[in-house]
Amino acid sequence: MTLLFFSIFILYAILIFSFTLGSLKISEFSAKNRDSRTTFSVVIPFRNEAKNLPLLLRSIQKIEYPTSHVEFIFVDDDSSDRSIEIIKNWHSILKTPTRIITNKRNSNSPKKDAISTAISMAKNNWIITSDADCSFSKNWLKSMDLFIQKTQPTMIVAPVNYQAKNSFLEQFQLLDFMSLQGITIGGFGIGVPILCNGANLGYKKETFLKLNGFDGNDHIASGDDLFLFEKFIAENKKNVKYLKSKAAIVTTFPVKSWRDLLNQRTRWAAKTGSSSSVNIKLIGLLVLLTNLAVVYCLCTAQIQLFLIVFILKMCVDLLLFWPTIKFFEHRGSFFKWYAPASLVYPFFSIIVLLTSLFYKYNWKGRRFKK
């Protein structure tokens, strides 16, 4: 058993080391300032987001980009709170053209339907999707435009950050999320892109239509980002690029309870399990086996073996964490929470796997199966 555990760990260490090298290969994007050329349609689906919309709208107000080159399309997915009223009240304040449209439901995936509805009405060829619980930097669209002018992609995967309070729950989420961001960047660096995030994802409308959008996966409630990403990768991997730029970061927030966190991660696990990517499934299996090894050692009171495996895993994970938290500027709080979060994570990840296999999950007040 000890030999098996160390074999798994060696493979895991090779995997993390590869992602670390890949992450270091992706340089921060820089380009000479040019005239803004790209026209964007920013799509933001929302359902009962009255608490989050004011922050989002304030950040939109501060964006520095020609108003003639951008529109914001808010897609109402059957909200029952003051969300629509809040957006309408901001309409006269915002410089940027905004529209509120109603989601047209055609599938089992409300968010995919919302994005498809917006794209069918979008005026511009570049679509950017985000969420109502996000905020943007003033140069967000400018960095996207410069990257498009310089690299000519069909899809842009861009960074997403968490603004977390100094509590274990939120810092745990932050570290978990940073690991996903590290894998995202590292995957592009080694030429095996496997992850993206729909809170900051851009793509050409013409390519979306050419690939028939979400057809083939719209029976799955989540995955509006991952499944479309996989379609673009299959069509032409070289044209799917990662924009590593602090100006391009979109910021969102952790959930406020362990129950909500479990529900959210169960939803994420459900879409990953339905992925067509063999790489994602193999990586997920290896990570799961590594976490199982840690849990098994502790639960069977093999304390010495547990300490060896746990400490080695922490050291290996740190290789990938460090460049990621450095880029996202979370070094100040990292070491305070790293050890306790690392101890809880193997147990949490196994619980998430089990719930994703056997239970429905809640999303925006609705219940979905895997």
N, C-alpha and C positions, 0 to 999 in steps of 0.2 A: 504493500500500500504506500509506504514511504517513497519507493522508487517511482510509482505512478504519479504521486503528487509532485515530485520534483521534475518529472518529465513534462507534466502539464505546466508547471511554473516556468520551465525553460522556454517552452513555446510561447507562453504569455510574455515573458521578458523580451523575446525576439520581436514579438508583435509590437509592444510598446516602444521598443528601441527604434523600430522601423518608422512608426508614426512620429517619433521625436525628430528623427533625421528629416522626415518629410516636412514637419512643421518649420524646422530651421531653414529649409530650402526656399520656403515662400517668403520673399522679402516684402516689407511694407511698401505699398504702392505709392509712387510719386510721379508727378507729371507736370510739365510746364502749364501754367494757366492759359487756357484758350477760351475763345468765345463759346458760349453754351449752344450746343447744336441738337442734342437729343430731346425729343418730346416724350413725356412720360404720362401714363395714366396709372395713378396709384389707387389700388383697390383695397378697401378696408371693410370686410364684413363685420357686422356687430349684432349682438343680441343681448339686451339688458345690460348695457355697459355705461350707465349713467354715472357711476362713480369714477370710471377711468377716462371718459371722453374729455373732460376739461383739460387734463394734462396733455393728452394727445393733441388737442386743438391749439393749445398754447404753443406747443413745439412746431406745429404746422405754420403758425403765424410768424415764427422766427426764421423759417427756412429762407435762405438767400438763393433764389433761382428765378429766372424770368417767368412771370405769371403766364405769358403766352405759350410757354413750353411745357406746362404741367396742368393736370386736372386731378382732383381727388374724388373718387367715387365711393360713397358710403353705401353699403348694401344692408338694408334692414332685414334681419332674419326673424321676423315675428316678435319684435320686442314688445314688452308690456309695461316698461317703465318710461322714464322721461328722456330716453336716449335721442329720439327724433327731435324733440323740442330743444334739447341742448344744442344739437348740431345746427338747427335752424336759427337759434339765437346767436350763434357764432358766425353765421353766414355773412352778415354785413361787416363783421370785423376782419374776417380773413381776406387777404389780398388775392389768394390763390382761388381759382374757380373750383367750386365744390358742387356735387350733386348727391342727392339721396334717392336711391332707387329701392324697389322691393324685390326681394329674392323670389325667383321662380323655381319652385321645387319640381325636380324631375327624377330624383334618385333617392337612395338611402343616405346620401351625404349632403347635409345642408350647406356646409362650407364650400364644397366643390360646386354645388349649384349656384351659390352666391358669386363665386369667382367667375364661373362661366357666364352668368347673367351680366355681370359687369363688363367682361371682355367683349360680349356681343354688342355692347353700347359704347365701348371705349373709342375715343377719337384718335388716340395715338398708338404707334406700333410697339412701343416699349411699355410693358406691363410690370408694375412692381406691386407685390402683395405684402401686406403687413397686418397687424392686429390692433384692435381698439384699446388694448392695455399696454401700448408701447408709446415711446416718445423718440423724436428724431433730433439729430444735431443740425445746426444751421447749414452746414456744407454737405449734408447727406446726398442730395440729388446732384450737386456739383461733382462730388467724388465719383458717383455713378457715371455721370456724363463723360468725365475725363477718361475713366477706365474704358468705357465703350469706344470712345474715339481712338484710344491707343491700342486696344486689343481686339476689337471687332468680335465680341462673343455673341452667341445666341441666348445664353443664360448666364446670369451672374449670381453666385452664392456669396452672400455678404455676412459679416459678423453680427451676432446678437449677444447682448450683455445682460446681466442681472444687476439690479440695484437692490442689495440685500442689507437688512438691518443686522446689528451685532447680537444675534441670537442663534442658538444651535440649529433650530429648524431652518432658518433662512440661509445660514452659512452652509449647512448640509446641502441644500438645494443648489447653492452657488457652486460648490465644489463638484457636485454631480454634473451640473450644466457645463462647467469649464472643461470637464473631461470630454464631453460630447463636442464642444467647440475645438478642443485639441485634436480629437480624432478627425473632425471635419477638415481642419487645416492640414493635418498630417497626411490624410488620404489624398488630397490634391497634390501634395508635395512628392509623394511616391508614385503618382500616376494612377492611383486607384481610388477615385472619389466615390465615397459611399454615403455621405450624409449632407443634409442641408437643413435650413430652417425657414419655414414659410413666413416668419415675421420679418424677413429681410431677403426676399428672393425676387430677382428681376429676369424677365425673358421677353423674347420677341413674340408679339401677337401672331404674326404670320407663321412662325414655327409651331406655336401652340395649336393653331387651326390645322396646319399640315399634319400634325401628329394626333389629331382628333381629341385634343384636350384630355379630359379625364375618362374617356371611353375605355372600358375594360376593367376599371377599378372603382367605378362610382357606386358599387354595391357595398363598399367598405366605407364606413362613416368618416374615418380620419385618413390622413395620408395625402392631403391636397398638395403638400410639398414633395414628399419622398417619391411617390409614384410618378409624378410629372417629371421630377429630376431624373428618374431612371429612364423615362422615355427619351429625354433630351440626350442623356449619356449614350443610349443605344443608337440614336440617330447620328450623333457626331460628338464623341467625347472631347475632342480637342477644342470645341467651341463652347464648352461649359467651363467657366473659369471662376476662381475664388478671388474676391477683392479684399485684400488684407490692408485695411486703412482705418485708422481711428476715426476719421471724419465720416466713415460709412457705417459706423456702429449704430444699431438700433437697440434701445434699452427697454427692457421689460422688468417684471417684478415676480418674486416668488409667491406661491400660494400661502395661505395663512394658517393652515392646520395640517396635521399628519394625514388626516382622512382625505383632504383635498389633494395632497401630494400623492398619496397612493392611487387615487382615482386618475390623476393626470398621468402618472408614469405607467399605469395600466393601459391607458389609451395609447401612449407612445409605443409600448411594447406590442400592443395588438397590431398596429400598422407595420412595425418592423417585422413581425412574424409573417405578415402577408407580402413582404417584399419579394420581388423576383430575383434579387441579387444574391448569388451564392456567397459572395464575399461577406456581406452583412451577416448572413446566417452562420458562416464558419467563425467569424469573429465573435458573434454573440454566443456561440457554443463554447468557445475557448474562454471567454470572460466568465460565463456561467460556471464552467468546470473549476476555474480558479477560485471563484467565490465559494463554491461548494466545498472545495478542499479546506479553505479557511474555517468554514462553519463546522465541518466534520471534525476537524482536529480539536476545536474548542468544545463541541458537544460531547465528544468521547474522552474528554479530559486528558488529551495528549498535549499537555501544556508546553512542553519543550518544543515539540514539533510545530505547534501552533505559533509560538513566539518567533521561531525561525521563519516560517512561511509568511506570517503577518508583517514582520519587519522588512523582509526582503521585498514583499509586494509594495509596501509603502515607499521603499527606496526606488524601486522600478517605476512606480506611478509618478513619483516626483520628477523623473526625467521629462515626462510629457506635460505635467502640470506647470513646471516652472516657466517655460517660454510662453505658455498660454496665459497664466495669471500676470506675467510681466506685460504682455501685449494689452490685456484688459485692465491692467493697473489695480490688481487686487492683492499685491504683496503684503500690505500692512496687516490684514486680518488672517492671512493664510495659515501661518504656523500655529496660531492659537487653536484653530478648529481642525487642522488636518488629521491628527491622530484619532480623536474621538469620532470624526466623520468616517475615517477609514475603517474603524472598528464596526460601526453600525452598518456600513454600506453592504457588505456581503449578505447579511441577514435581510436587509431591505430589498435587495435585488432579487433574492429568491422568492420572497413574498410577492413581489410585483409579477414575477413569472407565473406563479401559481394562480394569482387572481386574474391575469390576462387569459389563462387557459380555461378557467372554470366559471368566471363571473362576468356579468355585464358591467359596463362603466357608464358613469354620468358625464354628460357634456352639454353645458349650457341649458341645464334643466331637462334634458332628454336622456333616455336610457338606450344604450346600444349594445349589441353583441359584437364579438370579435369579427 
